[in-house]
Amino acid sequence: MDAWKFRFDIALPLESYGKKIIGESCSSADEIMNGGYIDTMLQILSIVYGRFDEIRAFAELCDSLKSLTVNELEQSQAEKVFNEFKRLLNIRSDNWR
């Protein structure tokens, strides 16, 4: 995936969500780009949902992408997972906005 596109379309928004929900200890955009993409989304959703079993299907969807850097991700995979993350986050949006 194009690192520039990933940074602006996914890593920076994900960092922003994380800072709101997790706080300052959330991964930075650089850490997200270097393999923290899936872990950051799972941390955020775990806090928002409170129970892992509610996001288990999402975790399984992400399993093959865990620890991949931006250079190893296919754009379509990254966008699909990030769109599903945003959908799940919006379901519980009243918990974090």
Helices and strands as residue ranges (DSSP letters): H 3-6, I 7-11, H 12-21, H 29-31, I 32-36, H 37-49, G 52-54, H 56-62, G 63-65, H 75-91, G 93-95
